[in-house]
Amino acid sequence: MTEQNENEDRISKFLLLNKSTESKPVAVKGRYWIAENIYLNEICLAIWATPSEKIKERTINSEEAINGIIKEELYNMLKGISQLAAEHDLLRPVACVMSEEDLIKSASLNDKEIKQIKRWGSDQDWHRGAFTLYVESKNGSQDEPKNENGYCESVKERLSDLLAPIIETINIGEKSKIKTGDEIADDFKKACREKYGSEKVAIRKAATSLGEALAEGFKQVSDVSEGIKYRLKKWEEDILKQARLIKEGES
């Protein structure tokens, strides 16, 4: 089975069909927008919307109309579907998906007008959190073939992600072996030798003694945190004692 068919199978079961004609999906038609397919599951209410040919009319095909009556009708349609679902206790996040290809072919919109529509999704004052809007770009420069339901692959992929997301499992691999106190001390001393070498003997010795103190903390006390605190305190006292002896020897 191809990936396209898998996406189709994953979302087709969520398509709402008319009770009177089970073969036809529920659709909502406005003057400028059509909710072609409506999908519902426990995750969300997803709507595939297309523009009507009314948008082609030159009398309303302007920037003012795009951001005015055409934009407002889409809001009213999506808000109305959401409220209708809520009245039947179907409270779900609402997502609307459309494609650039439909905006170009069905409504004859140009690039500038499509960019305006794409910006609607980020207009909080417009959607007021009632729904999200996705305008899918074409995959590549060629026209995307449409399936039997009429929408192109980019729309199908988005609907599939919304309705039936694939959760990837993370392989954490084998559990790391828990090291003993001696092993921790050995690793610490080895790192000290590699970092400080023979030129900074005093620093290396101090760091090495710290590693040994931590190892003793792991071994001697059942409460690891308390053991480490105790050995760090003892290590600090030893280091200060050594520093005093060095200072006395230099004076």
Secondary structure as the mmCIF struct_conf table of DSSP 4:
data_model
#
loop_
_struct_conf.conf_type_id
_struct_conf.id
_struct_conf.beg_label_comp_id
_struct_conf.beg_label_asym_id
_struct_conf.beg_label_seq_id
_struct_conf.end_label_comp_id
_struct_conf.end_label_asym_id
_struct_conf.end_label_seq_id
HELX_RH_AL_P HELX_RH_AL_P1 GLU A 3 SER A 12
TURN_TY1_P TURN_TY1_P1 LYS A 13 PHE A 14
STRN STRN1 LEU A 15 LEU A 15
STRN STRN2 LEU A 17 LEU A 17
BEND BEND1 LYS A 19 THR A 21
TURN_TY1_P TURN_TY1_P2 GLU A 22 SER A 23
BEND BEND2 LYS A 24 LYS A 24
STRN STRN3 PRO A 25 PRO A 25
STRN STRN4 VAL A 28 LYS A 29
BEND BEND3 ARG A 31 TYR A 32
STRN STRN5 TRP A 33 LEU A 40
BEND BEND4 GLU A 42 ILE A 43
STRN STRN6 LEU A 45 PRO A 51
HELX_RH_3T_P HELX_RH_3T_P1 GLU A 53 LYS A 56
TURN_TY1_P TURN_TY1_P3 ARG A 58 ILE A 60
BEND BEND5 SER A 62 SER A 62
HELX_RH_AL_P HELX_RH_AL_P2 GLU A 63 ILE A 66
TURN_TY1_P TURN_TY1_P4 ASN A 67 GLY A 68
HELX_RH_AL_P HELX_RH_AL_P3 ILE A 69 GLU A 87
TURN_TY1_P TURN_TY1_P5 HIS A 88 ASP A 89
STRN STRN7 VAL A 94 SER A 99
HELX_RH_AL_P HELX_RH_AL_P4 GLU A 100 LYS A 105
TURN_TY1_P TURN_TY1_P6 SER A 106 ALA A 107
HELX_RH_AL_P HELX_RH_AL_P5 ASP A 111 TRP A 120
TURN_TY1_P TURN_TY1_P7 GLY A 121 SER A 122
HELX_RH_AL_P HELX_RH_AL_P6 GLN A 124 HIS A 127
TURN_TY1_P TURN_TY1_P8 ARG A 128 GLY A 129
BEND BEND6 ALA A 130 ALA A 130
STRN STRN8 THR A 132 GLU A 136
HELX_LH_PP_P HELX_LH_PP_P1 SER A 137 LYS A 138
BEND BEND7 ASN A 139 GLN A 142
HELX_LH_PP_P HELX_LH_PP_P2 ASP A 143 PRO A 145
STRN STRN9 LYS A 146 LYS A 146
TURN_TY1_P TURN_TY1_P9 GLU A 148 ASN A 149
BEND BEND8 GLY A 150 GLY A 150
STRN STRN10 CYS A 152 CYS A 152
HELX_RH_AL_P HELX_RH_AL_P7 GLU A 153 LEU A 163
BEND BEND9 ALA A 164 ALA A 164
HELX_LH_PP_P HELX_LH_PP_P3 PRO A 165 ILE A 170
BEND BEND10 GLU A 174 GLU A 174
HELX_LH_PP_P HELX_LH_PP_P4 LYS A 175 THR A 180
HELX_RH_AL_P HELX_RH_AL_P8 GLY A 181 TYR A 196
TURN_TY1_P TURN_TY1_P10 GLY A 197 LYS A 200
HELX_RH_AL_P HELX_RH_AL_P9 VAL A 201 GLN A 220
BEND BEND11 SER A 222 ASP A 223
HELX_RH_AL_P HELX_RH_AL_P10 VAL A 224 GLU A 250
#
